[in-house]
Amino acid sequence: MAKLTSYQKDLIKSLKDPCEAAAYLNAAIEEGDRAVFLLALRNVAEANGGMAAVAEKTKLSRESLYRMLSKKGNPEIKSLIILLHTMGLRLSVEAETHVCAAA
């Protein structure tokens, strides 16, 4: 594993809190870049014990998890839901604010 920077250590520590992790992932989604979201998911997985521990909890192989969360990863919705659930998170959909205000 690569040596973690001070910032990275602090980030991983803060992402152990599911509320912090949810806000972090939502911010990554707002970026609109799949690679940014997958990096955020990797960081949250690291905060939850690392890839090996998360793979064991999800019953996914470690290799599949690494591939799924790689820069070019393309996780299936089922795998994403399982992964998030294992880390104390869930996937949800919200209407955009301007759409709800117009109704």
C-alpha positions as CSV (number, residue, x, y, z in Angstrom):
1,M,0.0,0.0,0.0
2,A,1.2,3.5,-0.8
3,K,2.3,5.7,2.1
4,L,-0.5,7.9,3.3
5,T,0.0,11.7,3.5
6,S,-1.1,13.6,6.6
7,Y,-4.1,14.9,4.6
8,Q,-5.0,11.4,3.5
9,K,-4.7,10.0,7.1
10,D,-7.0,12.8,8.3
11,L,-9.4,12.1,5.5
12,I,-9.6,8.4,6.1
13,K,-10.1,9.0,9.8
14,S,-13.0,11.4,9.1
15,L,-14.6,9.0,6.6
16,K,-15.0,6.4,9.4
17,D,-18.1,8.4,10.3
18,P,-20.9,7.3,8.0
19,C,-22.4,10.9,8.0
20,E,-19.0,12.3,6.8
21,A,-18.7,9.5,4.3
22,A,-22.1,10.2,2.9
23,A,-21.4,13.9,2.5
24,Y,-18.0,13.2,0.9
25,L,-19.6,10.7,-1.6
26,N,-22.4,13.2,-2.4
27,A,-19.8,15.9,-3.1
28,A,-18.0,13.5,-5.4
29,I,-21.3,12.8,-7.2
30,E,-21.9,16.5,-7.7
31,E,-18.6,16.7,-9.5
32,G,-20.2,14.6,-12.3
33,D,-17.0,12.6,-12.9
34,R,-17.1,8.9,-12.5
35,A,-13.4,8.6,-11.7
36,V,-13.8,11.2,-8.8
37,F,-16.7,9.2,-7.4
38,L,-14.8,5.9,-7.6
39,L,-11.8,7.5,-5.9
40,A,-14.1,8.7,-3.2
41,L,-15.5,5.2,-2.8
42,R,-12.0,3.8,-2.5
43,N,-11.3,6.2,0.2
44,V,-14.5,5.3,2.1
45,A,-13.6,1.6,1.7
46,E,-10.1,2.3,3.1
47,A,-11.8,4.0,6.1
48,N,-13.9,0.9,6.6
49,G,-10.9,-1.4,7.1
50,G,-9.4,-1.5,3.6
51,M,-10.3,-3.4,0.5
52,A,-9.7,-6.9,2.0
53,A,-12.0,-6.2,4.9
54,V,-14.7,-4.7,2.8
55,A,-14.4,-7.5,0.2
56,E,-14.9,-10.0,3.0
57,K,-18.0,-8.2,4.3
58,T,-19.5,-7.8,0.9
59,K,-18.8,-11.4,-0.2
60,L,-17.2,-9.9,-3.3
61,S,-13.7,-11.0,-4.3
62,R,-10.9,-8.5,-3.5
63,E,-10.0,-8.5,-7.1
64,S,-13.5,-7.7,-8.2
65,L,-13.7,-4.9,-5.7
66,Y,-10.4,-3.4,-6.9
67,R,-11.5,-3.7,-10.5
68,M,-14.9,-2.2,-9.7
69,L,-13.4,0.8,-7.9
70,S,-10.5,1.4,-10.4
71,K,-10.3,4.6,-12.4
72,K,-12.0,2.8,-15.3
73,G,-14.3,0.8,-13.1
74,N,-18.0,0.5,-13.9
75,P,-19.7,-1.1,-10.9
76,E,-23.1,-2.8,-11.4
77,I,-25.9,-1.2,-9.4
78,K,-26.3,-4.4,-7.3
79,S,-22.6,-4.4,-6.3
80,L,-22.7,-0.7,-5.6
81,I,-25.7,-1.1,-3.3
82,I,-24.1,-4.0,-1.5
83,L,-20.8,-2.1,-1.1
84,L,-22.6,1.0,0.3
85,H,-24.8,-1.1,2.7
86,T,-21.7,-2.8,4.1
87,M,-20.2,0.6,4.9
88,G,-23.4,1.8,6.6
89,L,-24.6,3.9,3.6
90,R,-27.4,3.6,1.1
91,L,-28.1,4.9,-2.4
92,S,-31.0,7.3,-2.9
93,V,-32.4,9.5,-5.6
94,E,-33.6,13.1,-5.1
95,A,-35.4,15.5,-7.4
96,E,-33.4,18.5,-8.4
97,T,-34.4,21.5,-6.3
98,H,-35.6,23.6,-9.3
99,V,-37.8,20.8,-10.4
100,C,-39.6,20.5,-7.1
101,A,-40.0,24.2,-6.7
102,A,-41.8,24.4,-10.0
103,A,-44.3,21.8,-9.2
